[in-house]
Amino acid sequence: MCADQLWLPKTVLLELEWVLRHCYDLNQEVITETLRKILGLRNLEVEDREAVIQAQLWYSQGMDFGDALHLASSCDADAFVTFDRALAKLAKDLEGGPEIELLSPEKQPDSGSETRDERESSETTQESEDKSSLA
């Protein structure tokens, strides 16, 4: 990298999209154009540029930018595994992405530990039982 070159990690673009969307209330078209202009800067070296460009394309087609960046960064993987049904459905129709595998709670290996929802439900039940035993 030359002295006049700038290095941009792809995670900065992920954060930029979030800030533009949530803090500045910009729409997807404006954010897409902003990302396109940034990626076109000659003195900017972007981490994993091909994946970022692919993510920007999928984002412009309606995919969440974070999901698109994770998926595009996984194109060389045998499979992309997710719990997100909407992402899995959308990603199956995309060209150039890895095979999508949707995990569900039933498909998870038994690790012997409770999920967060199970723990919270158990804690709520325990709190209710504690309160009723005090009454």
Buried (B, 14 or more C-beta within 10 A) or exposed (E): EEEEEEEBEBEEBBEBBEEBBEEEEBEBEEBBEBBEEBBEEEEEEBBBEEBBBBBBBBBBEEBBBBBBBBBBBBEEEEEBBBEBEEBBEBBEEBEEBBEBEBEEEEEEEEEEEEEEEEEEEEEEEEEEEEEEEEE
